[in-house]
Structures are given as structure tokens and as C-alpha cells.
Amino acid sequence: MARHRTRGCADIARLARSILNGKDQLHAAVGRFAAGFFAALGRPRIERVFAQELASRIPLPIDAQLTAAARGLQIAGIYTCLVNGHPLADCACLHDVLTTEGKERLHQLVRGATGDWQNLPYGVGGGVAI
């Protein structure tokens, strides 16, 4: 992965990556648990490997929330780069979203965030005064 300058959203990008990496680690742990369970039952290695792969790919109830939190942070990081006048070519959050999600998904995320931010109180990022 390319190194990005430390100014701008680098800390936000690291936090978002940590959330997504934690989600991946959680899935791997579920897979290992399933394999261990099958091993305790005395099942053949092929069944244990299959159970591990299957269990590690099953969506978990918290997946959507973790992904939404990470993507929200990344969009906030892109916004931080924009409002501070940092070149988007150096925006770690933009790079991460484009790399993992692609251009069309970035557009969807920005549209969703824009709608969400319009409801913020005045002085926090938009909206009207309370």
C-alpha cells in the first residue's frame, strides 16, 4: 500500500482500517472455532477445513454496523481533506475507499453521507440552528 502524508485524514484512515481488520479477525476466529468443534467431534480434516471456511464467511450480526462505522469515518476523512484544502491525491481515506469499494460505491457513500449531514445542527457541519 502506498504511503500517504501524515496530514489530513491519515489517523482517521488508520482507525477505519482497524475496524475493518477487526471484523476480518472476528470472522477468522469464528472459523477457527467451527474447525475446533468439528475436531472435537472427531470429524475428518476435510470436514474441519470446510467448516472453517464456511463459518468464516457467514455474515455476523455486527458486520453491517462495523462496516458502516468504518465507511462513515472514511467519508468524514475525505471531507476533512476537502475542507482543509489538502490534495485529494494524498487523501488516505479516499484511497482506501476507492481501493476496496470502487468509484461507484464511493459516489453512493458520499450521497448517503450528504443526506445524513444535512440533518446535523448548525455549526456541526450543516443543518439549521437549534
DSSP file (Angstrom, degrees, kcal/mol; ACC not computed):
  #  RESIDUE AA STRUCTURE BP1 BP2  ACC     N-H-->O    O-->H-N    N-H-->O    O-->H-N    TCO  KAPPA ALPHA  PHI   PSI    X-CA   Y-CA   Z-CA
    1    1 A M              0   0    0      0, 0.0     2,-0.0     0, 0.0     0, 0.0   0.000 360.0 360.0 360.0 139.2    0.0    0.0    0.0
    2    2 A A        -     0   0    0      1,-0.1     2,-0.3     0, 0.0     0, 0.0  -0.352 360.0-116.2 -67.7 146.6    1.3    3.5   -0.9
    3    3 A R        -     0   0    0     -2,-0.0     2,-0.3     1,-0.0    -1,-0.1  -0.669  29.2-154.7 -84.3 139.8    2.3    5.7    2.0
    4    4 A H        -     0   0    0     -2,-0.3    87,-0.1     1,-0.1    86,-0.1  -0.809  27.3 -92.7-111.7 154.4    0.3    8.8    2.4
    5    5 A R        -     0   0    0     -2,-0.3    87,-0.2    85,-0.2     5,-0.2  -0.258  33.4-123.0 -60.6 153.3    1.3   12.1    4.0
    6    6 A T  S    S+     0   0    0      3,-0.1     5,-0.3     4,-0.1     4,-0.3   0.675  86.5  87.0 -77.6 -16.0    0.5   12.3    7.7
    7    7 A R  S    S+     0   0    0      2,-0.1     2,-0.5     3,-0.1     3,-0.4  -0.319  83.0  22.6 -76.3 167.5   -1.5   15.5    7.3
    8    8 A G  S    S-     0   0    0      1,-0.2     3,-0.3    72,-0.1     4,-0.2  -0.660 127.7 -14.7  84.0-127.3   -5.2   15.3    6.5
    9    9 A C  S  > S+     0   0    0     -2,-0.5     4,-2.9     1,-0.2     5,-0.2   0.126  88.0 119.1-106.8  19.4   -7.1   12.1    7.3
   10   10 A A  H  > S+     0   0    0     -3,-0.4     4,-2.3    -4,-0.3    -1,-0.2   0.885  80.2  47.2 -57.4 -42.2   -4.3    9.6    8.0
   11   11 A D  H  > S+     0   0    0     -5,-0.3     4,-2.1    -3,-0.3    -1,-0.2   0.902 113.1  49.0 -66.3 -40.0   -5.4    9.0   11.6
   12   12 A I  H  > S+     0   0    0      2,-0.2     4,-2.5     1,-0.2    -2,-0.2   0.915 110.5  51.4 -64.1 -42.4   -9.0    8.6   10.5
   13   13 A A  H  X S+     0   0    0     -4,-2.9     4,-2.6     1,-0.2    -2,-0.2   0.905 109.0  50.6 -61.5 -42.2   -7.9    6.2    7.8
   14   14 A R  H  X S+     0   0    0     -4,-2.3     4,-2.3    -5,-0.2    -1,-0.2   0.910 110.5  49.3 -62.6 -42.1   -5.9    4.1   10.2
   15   15 A L  H  X S+     0   0    0     -4,-2.1     4,-2.1     2,-0.2    -2,-0.2   0.926 111.6  48.4 -63.7 -44.5   -8.9    3.9   12.6
   16   16 A A  H  X S+     0   0    0     -4,-2.5     4,-2.2     1,-0.2    -2,-0.2   0.914 111.7  49.7 -62.1 -43.0  -11.3    2.8    9.8
   17   17 A R  H  X S+     0   0    0     -4,-2.6     4,-2.9     1,-0.2    -1,-0.2   0.888 108.4  54.0 -62.6 -38.2   -8.8    0.2    8.6
   18   18 A S  H  X S+     0   0    0     -4,-2.3     4,-2.5     2,-0.2    -1,-0.2   0.900 107.8  49.8 -62.9 -40.9   -8.5   -1.1   12.2
   19   19 A I  H  X S+     0   0    0     -4,-2.1     4,-1.9     2,-0.2    -2,-0.2   0.941 113.9  44.7 -62.2 -47.4  -12.3   -1.5   12.4
   20   20 A L  H  X S+     0   0    0     -4,-2.2     4,-1.9     1,-0.2    -2,-0.2   0.884 113.6  50.0 -66.8 -38.4  -12.4   -3.4    9.1
   21   21 A N  H  X S+     0   0    0     -4,-2.9     4,-2.4     2,-0.2    -1,-0.2   0.888 108.5  53.5 -66.0 -38.1   -9.4   -5.6   10.1
   22   22 A G  H  X S+     0   0    0     -4,-2.5     4,-2.2     2,-0.2    -2,-0.2   0.883 106.4  52.4 -62.3 -38.6  -11.0   -6.3   13.4
   23   23 A K  H  X S+     0   0    0     -4,-1.9     4,-2.0     2,-0.2    -1,-0.2   0.918 109.8  48.7 -62.4 -43.7  -14.1   -7.5   11.5
   24   24 A D  H  X S+     0   0    0     -4,-1.9     4,-2.2     1,-0.2    -2,-0.2   0.896 110.5  50.9 -63.0 -40.4  -11.9   -9.8    9.4
   25   25 A Q  H  X S+     0   0    0     -4,-2.4     4,-2.2     2,-0.2    -1,-0.2   0.870 107.4  53.7 -66.2 -36.3  -10.2  -11.2   12.6
   26   26 A L  H  X S+     0   0    0     -4,-2.2     4,-2.1     2,-0.2    -1,-0.2   0.920 108.9  48.8 -62.9 -43.9  -13.6  -11.8   14.2
   27   27 A H  H  X S+     0   0    0     -4,-2.0     4,-2.2     1,-0.2    -2,-0.2   0.903 110.1  51.6 -62.1 -41.2  -14.7  -13.9   11.1
   28   28 A A  H  X S+     0   0    0     -4,-2.2     4,-2.4     1,-0.2    -1,-0.2   0.889 108.6  51.5 -63.3 -38.6  -11.4  -15.8   11.2
   29   29 A A  H  X S+     0   0    0     -4,-2.2     4,-2.4     2,-0.2    -1,-0.2   0.895 108.0  51.2 -65.6 -40.2  -12.0  -16.6   14.9
   30   30 A V  H  X S+     0   0    0     -4,-2.1     4,-2.3     2,-0.2    -1,-0.2   0.916 110.8  49.9 -62.1 -41.9  -15.5  -17.9   14.2
   31   31 A G  H  X S+     0   0    0     -4,-2.2     4,-2.3     2,-0.2    -2,-0.2   0.914 110.2  49.1 -62.4 -43.8  -14.0  -20.1   11.5
   32   32 A R  H  X S+     0   0    0     -4,-2.4     4,-2.5     1,-0.2    -1,-0.2   0.890 109.5  52.8 -63.6 -38.9  -11.3  -21.5   13.9
   33   33 A F  H  X S+     0   0    0     -4,-2.4     4,-2.4     2,-0.2    -2,-0.2   0.931 109.1  49.0 -61.3 -45.6  -14.0  -22.2   16.5
   34   34 A A  H  X S+     0   0    0     -4,-2.3     4,-2.3     1,-0.2    -2,-0.2   0.910 111.7  49.1 -61.5 -42.2  -16.0  -24.2   14.0
   35   35 A A  H  X S+     0   0    0     -4,-2.3     4,-2.2     1,-0.2    -1,-0.2   0.911 111.5  49.5 -63.6 -41.8  -13.0  -26.2   12.9
   36   36 A G  H  X S+     0   0    0     -4,-2.5     4,-2.4     2,-0.2    -2,-0.2   0.880 109.2  52.4 -64.4 -37.9  -12.1  -26.9   16.6
   37   37 A F  H  X S+     0   0    0     -4,-2.4     4,-1.3     2,-0.2    -2,-0.2   0.927 110.6  46.8 -63.1 -45.3  -15.7  -28.0   17.2
   38   38 A F  H  <>S+     0   0    0     -4,-2.3     5,-2.5     1,-0.2    -2,-0.2   0.858 111.0  53.0 -65.8 -34.7  -15.5  -30.4   14.3
   39   39 A A  H ><5S+     0   0    0     -4,-2.2     3,-1.6     1,-0.2    -2,-0.2   0.905 105.9  53.3 -65.3 -41.1  -12.1  -31.7   15.5
   40   40 A A  H 3<5S+     0   0    0     -4,-2.4    -1,-0.2     1,-0.3    -2,-0.2   0.809 105.9  54.0 -64.1 -28.5  -13.6  -32.3   19.0
   41   41 A L  T 3<5S-     0   0    0     -4,-1.3    -1,-0.3    -5,-0.2    -2,-0.2   0.497 118.2-116.1 -81.8  -3.4  -16.3  -34.4   17.3
   42   42 A G  T < 5 +     0   0    0     -3,-1.6    -3,-0.2     1,-0.2    -2,-0.1   0.743  57.3 162.4  77.2  23.4  -13.5  -36.4   15.6
   43   43 A R      < -     0   0    0     -5,-2.5    -1,-0.2     1,-0.1     5,-0.1  -0.417  44.9 -92.5 -76.2 152.8  -14.5  -35.4   12.1
   44   44 A P    >>  -     0   0    0      0, 0.0     4,-1.9     0, 0.0     3,-0.6  -0.174  36.3-107.4 -62.2 157.4  -12.0  -35.8    9.2
   45   45 A R  H 3> S+     0   0    0      1,-0.2     4,-2.8     2,-0.2     5,-0.2   0.872 117.5  58.1 -54.7 -42.6   -9.7  -32.9    8.3
   46   46 A I  H 3> S+     0   0    0      1,-0.2     4,-2.2     2,-0.2    -1,-0.2   0.884 107.2  47.9 -59.9 -38.4  -11.6  -32.1    5.1
   47   47 A E  H <> S+     0   0    0     -3,-0.6     4,-2.7     2,-0.2    -1,-0.2   0.882 111.1  51.2 -68.7 -38.1  -14.8  -31.5    7.0
   48   48 A R  H  X S+     0   0    0     -4,-1.9     4,-2.4     2,-0.2    -2,-0.2   0.918 111.5  47.1 -64.4 -43.1  -12.9  -29.3    9.5
   49   49 A V  H  X S+     0   0    0     -4,-2.8     4,-2.5     2,-0.2     5,-0.2   0.921 113.3  48.5 -64.7 -43.4  -11.4  -27.2    6.7
   50   50 A F  H  X S+     0   0    0     -4,-2.2     4,-2.8    -5,-0.2     5,-0.2   0.928 111.9  49.2 -62.0 -45.2  -14.8  -26.9    5.1
   51   51 A A  H  X S+     0   0    0     -4,-2.7     4,-2.7     1,-0.2     5,-0.2   0.896 111.1  50.5 -61.2 -41.0  -16.5  -26.0    8.4
   52   52 A Q  H  X S+     0   0    0     -4,-2.4     4,-2.1     2,-0.2    -2,-0.2   0.942 113.1  44.7 -63.5 -47.6  -13.8  -23.4    9.0
   53   53 A E  H  X S+     0   0    0     -4,-2.5     4,-0.8     2,-0.2    -2,-0.2   0.934 116.4  46.0 -62.3 -46.9  -14.2  -21.8    5.5
   54   54 A L  H >X S+     0   0    0     -4,-2.8     3,-0.9     1,-0.2     4,-0.8   0.943 114.2  46.9 -62.8 -48.9  -18.0  -21.8    5.7
   55   55 A A  H >< S+     0   0    0     -4,-2.7     3,-0.6     1,-0.3    -1,-0.2   0.856 108.6  55.5 -64.5 -34.8  -18.2  -20.4    9.2
   56   56 A S  H 3< S+     0   0    0     -4,-2.1    -1,-0.3    -5,-0.2    -2,-0.2   0.690 109.8  47.6 -72.4 -15.9  -15.7  -17.7    8.5
   57   57 A R  H << S+     0   0    0     -3,-0.9    -1,-0.2    -4,-0.8    -2,-0.2   0.531  83.1 107.7-101.1  -8.3  -17.8  -16.4    5.5
   58   58 A I  S << S-     0   0    0     -4,-0.8     2,-0.0    -3,-0.6    -3,-0.0  -0.549  79.3-111.1 -72.3 129.8  -21.1  -16.4    7.2
   59   59 A P        -     0   0    0      0, 0.0    -1,-0.1     0, 0.0    -2,-0.1  -0.355  31.1-143.5 -60.8 137.3  -22.3  -12.8    7.9
   60   60 A L    >   -     0   0    0      1,-0.1     3,-1.7    -2,-0.0     4,-0.5  -0.719  21.7-112.5-100.2 153.9  -22.3  -11.9   11.5
   61   61 A P  T 3  S+     0   0    0      0, 0.0     4,-0.3     0, 0.0     3,-0.3   0.787 116.4  49.3 -56.8 -28.8  -24.9   -9.6   13.1
   62   62 A I  T 3> S+     0   0    0      1,-0.2     4,-2.3     2,-0.1     5,-0.2   0.547  84.8  92.4 -89.7  -6.9  -22.4   -6.9   13.8
   63   63 A D  H <> S+     0   0    0     -3,-1.7     4,-2.7     1,-0.2     5,-0.3   0.917  85.3  48.3 -53.5 -50.7  -20.9   -6.8   10.3
   64   64 A A  H  > S+     0   0    0     -4,-0.5     4,-2.5    -3,-0.3    -1,-0.2   0.891 112.3  48.9 -62.1 -39.9  -23.1   -4.1    8.9
   65   65 A Q  H  > S+     0   0    0     -4,-0.3     4,-2.3     2,-0.2    -1,-0.2   0.908 112.6  47.2 -67.6 -41.4  -22.5   -1.8   11.9
   66   66 A L  H  X S+     0   0    0     -4,-2.3     4,-2.4     2,-0.2    -2,-0.2   0.922 114.5  46.6 -65.8 -43.7  -18.7   -2.2   11.8
   67   67 A T  H  X S+     0   0    0     -4,-2.7     4,-2.9    -5,-0.2     5,-0.3   0.923 112.6  50.1 -64.5 -43.3  -18.6   -1.6    8.0
   68   68 A A  H  X S+     0   0    0     -4,-2.5     4,-2.5    -5,-0.3    -2,-0.2   0.902 110.9  49.7 -62.0 -40.8  -20.9    1.4    8.3
   69   69 A A  H  X S+     0   0    0     -4,-2.3     4,-2.2     2,-0.2    -1,-0.2   0.930 113.3  45.8 -63.4 -45.2  -18.8    2.9   11.1
   70   70 A A  H  X S+     0   0    0     -4,-2.4     4,-2.2     2,-0.2    -2,-0.2   0.931 114.9  46.3 -65.0 -45.8  -15.6    2.4    9.1
   71   71 A R  H  X S+     0   0    0     -4,-2.9     4,-2.5     1,-0.2    -1,-0.2   0.881 110.7  53.8 -66.4 -36.7  -17.1    3.8    5.9
   72   72 A G  H  X S+     0   0    0     -4,-2.5     4,-2.3    -5,-0.3    -1,-0.2   0.912 109.1  48.7 -62.1 -42.1  -18.5    6.8    7.8
   73   73 A L  H  X S+     0   0    0     -4,-2.2     4,-2.4     2,-0.2    -2,-0.2   0.912 110.5  51.2 -62.4 -42.3  -15.1    7.5    9.2
   74   74 A Q  H  X S+     0   0    0     -4,-2.2     4,-2.2     2,-0.2    -2,-0.2   0.909 110.2  48.2 -63.7 -41.7  -13.6    7.3    5.7
   75   75 A I  H  X S+     0   0    0     -4,-2.5     4,-2.3     1,-0.2    -1,-0.2   0.905 111.4  50.8 -65.5 -39.7  -16.2    9.7    4.3
   76   76 A A  H  X S+     0   0    0     -4,-2.3     4,-2.3     1,-0.2    -2,-0.2   0.880 109.2  52.3 -62.9 -37.2  -15.5   12.1    7.2
   77   77 A G  H  X S+     0   0    0     -4,-2.4     4,-2.2     2,-0.2    -2,-0.2   0.896 108.1  49.8 -65.2 -40.4  -11.8   11.9    6.5
   78   78 A I  H  X S+     0   0    0     -4,-2.2     4,-2.3     2,-0.2    -2,-0.2   0.922 110.9  50.2 -62.3 -43.3  -12.4   12.7    2.8
   79   79 A Y  H  X S+     0   0    0     -4,-2.3     4,-2.8     1,-0.2     5,-0.3   0.896 107.9  54.1 -61.0 -40.9  -14.5   15.7    4.0
   80   80 A T  H  X S+     0   0    0     -4,-2.3     4,-1.7     1,-0.2     6,-0.2   0.917 108.9  48.1 -60.1 -44.5  -11.6   16.7    6.3
   81   81 A C  H  <>S+     0   0    0     -4,-2.2     5,-2.4     2,-0.2     4,-0.3   0.918 112.8  49.3 -62.2 -42.6   -9.2   16.7    3.4
   82   82 A L  H ><5S+     0   0    0     -4,-2.3     3,-1.3     1,-0.2    -2,-0.2   0.951 112.7  44.2 -62.5 -50.9  -11.5   18.8    1.3
   83   83 A V  H 3<5S+     0   0    0     -4,-2.8    -1,-0.2     1,-0.3    -2,-0.2   0.760 114.1  50.8 -70.9 -23.0  -12.3   21.5    3.8
   84   84 A N  T 3<5S-     0   0    0     -4,-1.7    -1,-0.3    -5,-0.3    -2,-0.2   0.409 113.0-118.0 -92.5   2.4   -8.6   21.8    4.8
   85   85 A G  T < 5 +     0   0    0     -3,-1.3    -3,-0.2    -4,-0.3    -2,-0.1   0.715  58.0 155.8  72.9  20.8   -7.5   22.2    1.2
   86   86 A H      < -     0   0    0     -5,-2.4    -1,-0.2    -6,-0.2     2,-0.1  -0.589  53.3 -99.5 -79.6 142.9   -5.4   19.0    1.2
   87   87 A P    >   -     0   0    0      0, 0.0     3,-1.9     0, 0.0     4,-0.2  -0.398  23.1-138.0 -62.0 131.3   -4.9   17.4   -2.3
   88   88 A L  G >  S+     0   0    0      1,-0.3     3,-1.2     2,-0.2     7,-0.1   0.744 101.6  69.9 -64.0 -21.9   -7.2   14.5   -2.8
   89   89 A A  G 3  S+     0   0    0      1,-0.3    -1,-0.3     5,-0.1    -3,-0.0   0.756 103.2  44.3 -64.4 -22.6   -4.4   12.6   -4.3
   90   90 A D  G <  S+     0   0    0     -3,-1.9     2,-0.8   -86,-0.1    -1,-0.3   0.346  83.9 118.6-100.4   3.9   -2.9   12.5   -0.8
   91   91 A C    <>  -     0   0    0     -3,-1.2     4,-2.4    -4,-0.2     5,-0.2  -0.619  45.7-166.8 -79.9 108.8   -6.2   11.6    0.9
   92   92 A A  H  > S+     0   0    0     -2,-0.8     4,-2.5     1,-0.2    -1,-0.2   0.867  87.6  52.5 -63.0 -37.8   -5.7    8.2    2.6
   93   93 A C  H  > S+     0   0    0      2,-0.2     4,-2.4     1,-0.2     5,-0.2   0.924 109.9  47.6 -65.7 -44.0   -9.4    7.8    3.2
   94   94 A L  H  > S+     0   0    0      1,-0.2     4,-2.6     2,-0.2     5,-0.2   0.927 112.1  50.8 -61.7 -44.3  -10.2    8.4   -0.4
   95   95 A H  H  X S+     0   0    0     -4,-2.4     4,-2.4     1,-0.2    -2,-0.2   0.925 110.9  48.4 -58.4 -46.2   -7.5    6.0   -1.5
   96   96 A D  H  X S+     0   0    0     -4,-2.5     4,-2.4     2,-0.2     5,-0.3   0.914 112.7  46.8 -63.8 -43.8   -8.8    3.3    0.8
   97   97 A V  H  X>S+     0   0    0     -4,-2.4     4,-3.0     1,-0.2     5,-1.2   0.934 114.4  47.1 -65.4 -44.9  -12.5    3.6   -0.3
   98   98 A L  H  <5S+     0   0    0     -4,-2.6     4,-0.4     3,-0.2    -1,-0.2   0.888 113.8  49.0 -63.8 -37.7  -11.6    3.6   -3.9
   99   99 A T  H  <5S+     0   0    0     -4,-2.4    -2,-0.2    -5,-0.2    -1,-0.2   0.917 124.1  27.8 -67.7 -44.1   -9.3    0.6   -3.5
  100  100 A T  H  <5S+     0   0    0     -4,-2.4    -2,-0.2    -5,-0.2    -3,-0.2   0.803 136.5  22.3 -91.2 -30.3  -11.8   -1.5   -1.6
  101  101 A E  T  <5S-     0   0    0     -4,-3.0     4,-0.4    -5,-0.3    -3,-0.2   0.742  95.8-132.8-111.5 -30.6  -15.1   -0.3   -2.8
  102  102 A G     >< -     0   0    0     -5,-1.2     4,-1.8    -4,-0.4     5,-0.1  -0.169  35.0 -67.2  93.5 168.3  -14.6    1.4   -6.2
  103  103 A K  H  > S+     0   0    0      1,-0.2     4,-2.0     2,-0.2    -1,-0.1   0.891 127.7  51.0 -65.0 -44.4  -15.7    4.7   -7.7
  104  104 A E  H  > S+     0   0    0      1,-0.2     4,-1.9     2,-0.2    -1,-0.2   0.913 110.6  48.9 -64.1 -42.1  -19.5    3.9   -7.9
  105  105 A R  H  > S+     0   0    0     -4,-0.4     4,-2.6     1,-0.2    -1,-0.2   0.870 107.6  56.3 -65.8 -35.4  -19.7    2.8   -4.3
  106  106 A L  H  X S+     0   0    0     -4,-1.8     4,-2.5     1,-0.2    -1,-0.2   0.928 106.1  50.5 -59.5 -44.6  -17.8    6.0   -3.3
  107  107 A H  H  X S+     0   0    0     -4,-2.0     4,-2.4     1,-0.2    -2,-0.2   0.910 110.7  49.4 -59.9 -42.2  -20.5    8.0   -5.0
  108  108 A Q  H  X S+     0   0    0     -4,-1.9     4,-2.4     2,-0.2    -2,-0.2   0.921 111.3  48.9 -63.0 -43.9  -23.2    6.1   -3.1
  109  109 A L  H  X S+     0   0    0     -4,-2.6     4,-2.6     1,-0.2    -2,-0.2   0.903 111.6  48.8 -63.4 -41.8  -21.4    6.7    0.2
  110  110 A V  H  X S+     0   0    0     -4,-2.5     4,-2.7     2,-0.2    -1,-0.2   0.918 110.9  50.2 -66.1 -42.8  -21.0   10.4   -0.4
  111  111 A R  H  X S+     0   0    0     -4,-2.4     4,-1.9    -5,-0.2    -2,-0.2   0.923 113.2  46.8 -60.5 -43.5  -24.6   10.8   -1.4
  112  112 A G  H  X S+     0   0    0     -4,-2.4     4,-2.1     1,-0.2    -2,-0.2   0.917 113.2  48.0 -64.6 -43.4  -25.7    9.0    1.8
  113  113 A A  H  X S+     0   0    0     -4,-2.6     4,-3.0     2,-0.2     5,-0.2   0.894 108.5  54.7 -65.5 -39.7  -23.4   11.0    4.0
  114  114 A T  H  X S+     0   0    0     -4,-2.7     4,-1.3     1,-0.2    -1,-0.2   0.918 109.2  47.9 -60.2 -43.3  -24.6   14.3    2.4
  115  115 A G  H  < S+     0   0    0     -4,-1.9     4,-0.4     1,-0.2    -1,-0.2   0.904 114.0  47.2 -63.3 -41.4  -28.1   13.4    3.3
  116  116 A D  H >< S+     0   0    0     -4,-2.1     3,-1.2     1,-0.2    -2,-0.2   0.902 110.2  52.0 -66.0 -41.5  -27.2   12.4    6.8
  117  117 A W  H >< S+     0   0    0     -4,-3.0     3,-1.7     1,-0.3    -1,-0.2   0.745  94.4  70.7 -71.2 -22.8  -25.1   15.6    7.4
  118  118 A Q  T 3< S+     0   0    0     -4,-1.3    -1,-0.3     1,-0.3    -2,-0.2   0.745  96.5  54.4 -64.8 -20.8  -27.9   17.9    6.3
  119  119 A N  T <  S+     0   0    0     -3,-1.2    -1,-0.3    -4,-0.4    -2,-0.2   0.386  83.8 111.5 -93.7   3.1  -29.7   17.0    9.5
  120  120 A L  S <  S-     0   0    0     -3,-1.7     8,-0.2     1,-0.1     5,-0.1  -0.442  79.3 -96.1 -74.1 151.3  -26.8   18.0   11.7
  121  121 A P    >>> -     0   0    0      0, 0.0     3,-2.0     0, 0.0     5,-0.8  -0.296  53.7 -83.0 -62.9 152.6  -27.3   21.0   14.0
  122  122 A Y  T 345S+     0   0    0      6,-2.0     8,-0.2     1,-0.3     5,-0.1  -0.278 117.6  26.9 -56.3 137.9  -25.9   24.3   12.7
  123  123 A G  T 345S+     0   0    0      4,-0.2    -1,-0.3    -3,-0.1     4,-0.1   0.277 105.0  79.8  91.3 -10.0  -22.2   24.7   13.3
  124  124 A V  T <45S-     0   0    0     -3,-2.0    -2,-0.2     2,-0.5     3,-0.1   0.615 127.4 -58.2 -99.6 -17.3  -21.5   20.9   13.4
  125  125 A G  T  <5S-     0   0    0     -4,-0.5     2,-0.3     1,-0.4    -3,-0.1   0.348 102.4 -33.9 155.9  -1.0  -21.5   20.6    9.6
  126  126 A G  S   <S+     0   0    0     -5,-0.8    -2,-0.5     2,-0.1    -1,-0.4  -0.988  81.0  92.6 159.3-159.2  -24.8   21.8    8.2
  127  127 A G  S    S-     0   0    0     -2,-0.3     2,-0.3    -5,-0.1    -4,-0.2  -0.215  75.8 -56.9  74.2-163.9  -28.4   21.9    9.1
  128  128 A V        -     0   0    0     -8,-0.2    -6,-2.0    -6,-0.1     2,-0.1  -0.753  57.7 -87.2-116.2 161.0  -30.2   24.7   10.9
  129  129 A A              0   0    0     -2,-0.3    -1,-0.1    -8,-0.2    -6,-0.1  -0.382 360.0 360.0 -68.3 144.8  -29.6   26.4   14.3
  130  130 A I              0   0    0     -8,-0.2    -1,-0.1    -2,-0.1    -2,-0.0   0.404 360.0 360.0 -95.8 360.0  -31.2   24.8   17.3
